[in-house]
Amino acid sequence: MVFVLLTMVAFVAILVTGRYPRGIFDLNVGVLRWAWRVGYYAYSALATDEYPPFTLAEQPSYPASLTVEYPERLSRGLVLVKWWLLAIPHYIVVGLLTGPQFSYETAQGTRYQGQIGLIGILVLVAAVLLAVRGTYPRNLYDLVLGLNRWVFRVAAYACLMTDVYPPFRLDQGPEDRVAAVGPAPAS
């Protein structure tokens, strides 16, 4: 909830000043970073046995990392449309990758909630392969990582942290090629 509320505060600040307040930016990046570490450990990648540290700060020793460069200036006009209108095509893709949410209640009153999309299905396949063969196939790991990169790029864009439009590209492997592109010029 804090992430959403602070993103709304940042929206107003960007609209008025063209800047994302640094403290809010750092906190929101930390929340995304922590969410990625938890996902890497569990439901989004199932890629490590190392329990994620409970901190919003960067942890170089942890196998999952997420960095969003602080933008000195952001487009005041773009802030009005990028999070909803421009992001619609990506929302469709992310919806397919993460899947719809569902919930149901048993006759005994137990409530179950879940979400399964392409990433969830691939991670389930990885879990079965890990249980049966004891290994995570490199190609499957790279695919899962690439799909998660897409989701987090869209999250950073839609949450107003960058003006760089997320590419419609699946970056697989150990490096994220988008980082080499650099930030877009602010208008």
C-alpha positions as CSV (number, residue, x, y, z in Angstrom):
1,M,0.0,0.0,0.0
2,V,2.8,2.4,0.8
3,F,4.4,1.8,-2.6
4,V,1.1,2.7,-4.3
5,L,0.5,5.8,-2.1
6,L,4.1,7.0,-2.6
7,T,3.8,6.5,-6.4
8,M,0.7,8.8,-6.3
9,V,2.7,11.4,-4.4
10,A,5.5,11.0,-6.9
11,F,3.0,11.5,-9.8
12,V,2.1,14.9,-8.4
13,A,5.7,15.8,-7.7
14,I,6.7,14.9,-11.3
15,L,3.8,16.8,-12.7
16,V,4.7,19.9,-10.8
17,T,8.6,19.8,-10.7
18,G,9.7,17.2,-13.3
19,R,11.5,15.3,-10.6
20,Y,10.8,12.1,-8.8
21,P,11.5,12.8,-5.1
22,R,14.7,11.0,-4.3
23,G,13.6,9.5,-0.9
24,I,10.4,8.2,-2.4
25,F,12.3,6.8,-5.4
26,D,14.8,5.0,-3.2
27,L,12.0,3.5,-1.1
28,N,10.0,2.4,-4.1
29,V,13.0,0.9,-5.8
30,G,13.8,-0.9,-2.6
31,V,10.3,-2.4,-2.5
32,L,10.7,-3.6,-6.1
33,R,14.1,-5.0,-5.3
34,W,12.8,-6.9,-2.2
35,A,9.8,-8.2,-4.2
36,W,12.2,-9.5,-6.9
37,R,14.5,-11.2,-4.4
38,V,11.5,-13.0,-2.8
39,G,10.2,-13.9,-6.3
40,Y,13.6,-15.2,-7.3
41,Y,13.6,-17.4,-4.2
42,A,10.0,-18.5,-4.6
43,Y,7.2,-18.2,-7.0
44,S,8.7,-16.1,-9.8
45,A,11.8,-18.1,-10.5
46,L,12.5,-20.7,-7.9
47,A,16.2,-20.1,-8.6
48,T,18.0,-20.2,-5.3
49,D,17.9,-21.9,-1.9
50,E,19.3,-18.8,-0.2
51,Y,16.6,-17.1,1.8
52,P,16.2,-13.5,0.7
53,P,17.4,-10.8,3.0
54,F,14.7,-8.6,4.5
55,T,16.1,-5.3,3.5
56,L,15.3,-2.8,0.7
57,A,19.0,-2.0,0.2
58,E,21.0,-3.6,-2.6
59,Q,22.7,-6.8,-1.4
60,P,25.6,-7.6,-3.7
61,S,26.1,-11.1,-2.2
62,Y,22.5,-12.2,-3.0
63,P,22.1,-13.9,-6.4
64,A,19.2,-11.7,-7.5
65,S,19.5,-8.0,-7.9
66,L,17.4,-5.1,-9.3
67,T,18.6,-1.6,-10.1
68,V,16.7,1.3,-11.5
69,E,18.9,4.4,-12.2
70,Y,17.6,7.6,-10.6
71,P,16.4,10.0,-13.3
72,E,17.5,13.6,-12.7
73,R,14.5,14.8,-14.8
74,L,11.3,13.2,-16.0
75,S,8.8,14.4,-18.6
76,R,6.0,16.3,-16.9
77,G,3.6,15.7,-19.8
78,L,4.5,12.0,-20.2
79,V,3.6,11.4,-16.6
80,L,0.0,12.0,-17.5
81,V,-0.2,9.1,-20.0
82,K,2.7,6.7,-19.6
83,W,1.3,4.8,-16.6
84,W,-2.0,3.9,-18.3
85,L,-2.3,4.7,-22.0
86,L,1.2,4.0,-23.2
87,A,1.6,1.0,-21.0
88,I,-1.5,-0.8,-22.2
89,P,0.3,-3.1,-24.7
90,H,2.7,-4.1,-22.0
91,Y,-0.1,-4.6,-19.5
92,I,-1.5,-7.2,-21.9
93,V,1.8,-9.0,-22.2
94,V,2.4,-8.9,-18.4
95,G,-1.1,-10.2,-17.8
96,L,-0.3,-13.2,-19.9
97,L,3.1,-13.7,-18.2
98,T,1.7,-13.4,-14.7
99,G,-1.8,-14.7,-15.3
100,P,-5.1,-13.8,-13.8
101,Q,-5.7,-13.9,-10.1
102,F,-8.3,-16.2,-8.7
103,S,-9.8,-17.1,-5.3
104,Y,-12.2,-19.6,-4.0
105,E,-13.6,-20.7,-0.7
106,T,-14.2,-24.3,0.4
107,A,-17.3,-25.5,2.1
108,Q,-15.4,-25.4,5.3
109,G,-14.7,-21.7,4.9
110,T,-11.1,-22.0,3.9
111,R,-10.2,-19.3,1.3
112,Y,-7.5,-20.0,-1.3
113,Q,-6.1,-17.3,-3.6
114,G,-3.7,-17.8,-6.5
115,Q,-2.3,-16.5,-9.7
116,I,-0.9,-18.5,-12.6
117,G,0.4,-17.4,-15.9
118,L,3.2,-18.4,-18.2
119,I,5.9,-17.6,-15.6
120,G,4.0,-19.7,-13.0
121,I,3.7,-22.6,-15.4
122,L,7.4,-22.5,-16.3
123,V,8.4,-22.3,-12.7
124,L,6.2,-25.3,-11.9
125,V,7.9,-27.2,-14.7
126,A,11.3,-26.1,-13.2
127,A,10.1,-27.4,-9.8
128,V,9.2,-30.8,-11.2
129,L,12.6,-31.0,-13.0
130,L,14.4,-30.0,-9.9
131,A,12.6,-32.6,-7.9
132,V,13.1,-35.4,-10.5
133,R,16.5,-34.5,-12.0
134,G,18.0,-32.2,-9.4
135,T,18.9,-29.6,-12.0
136,Y,17.3,-26.4,-13.4
137,P,17.8,-26.5,-17.2
138,R,19.8,-23.4,-18.2
139,N,17.5,-22.5,-21.1
140,L,14.4,-22.7,-18.9
141,Y,16.1,-20.5,-16.2
142,D,17.1,-18.0,-18.9
143,L,13.6,-17.8,-20.2
144,V,12.1,-17.4,-16.7
145,L,14.6,-14.7,-16.0
146,G,13.8,-12.9,-19.2
147,L,10.1,-13.0,-18.6
148,N,10.6,-11.6,-15.1
149,R,12.8,-8.8,-16.5
150,W,10.0,-7.8,-18.8
151,V,7.6,-7.6,-15.8
152,F,9.9,-5.5,-13.7
153,R,10.8,-3.1,-16.6
154,V,7.1,-2.5,-17.1
155,A,6.6,-2.0,-13.3
156,A,9.4,0.6,-13.2
157,Y,7.9,2.4,-16.3
158,A,4.3,2.3,-15.1
159,C,5.3,3.4,-11.6
160,L,6.9,6.5,-13.1
161,M,10.5,5.7,-12.3
162,T,11.7,6.1,-15.8
163,D,10.7,7.7,-19.1
164,V,12.4,4.9,-21.1
165,Y,9.7,2.9,-22.8
166,P,10.2,-0.8,-22.1
167,P,11.3,-2.7,-25.2
168,F,9.2,-5.5,-26.6
169,R,12.1,-7.8,-26.3
170,L,13.0,-10.9,-24.2
171,D,16.4,-10.5,-22.7
172,Q,17.5,-13.9,-21.7
173,G,20.8,-14.9,-20.0
174,P,22.8,-13.3,-17.2
175,E,22.8,-9.7,-18.6
176,D,19.9,-7.2,-19.2
177,R,20.7,-5.5,-22.5
178,V,18.4,-2.6,-21.8
179,A,20.8,-1.2,-19.2
180,A,23.3,-0.5,-22.1
181,V,20.7,1.7,-23.9
182,G,20.7,4.4,-21.1
183,P,18.0,6.8,-20.1
184,A,15.8,8.7,-22.5
185,P,16.2,12.5,-22.8
186,A,13.7,14.3,-20.6
187,S,11.4,16.8,-22.2
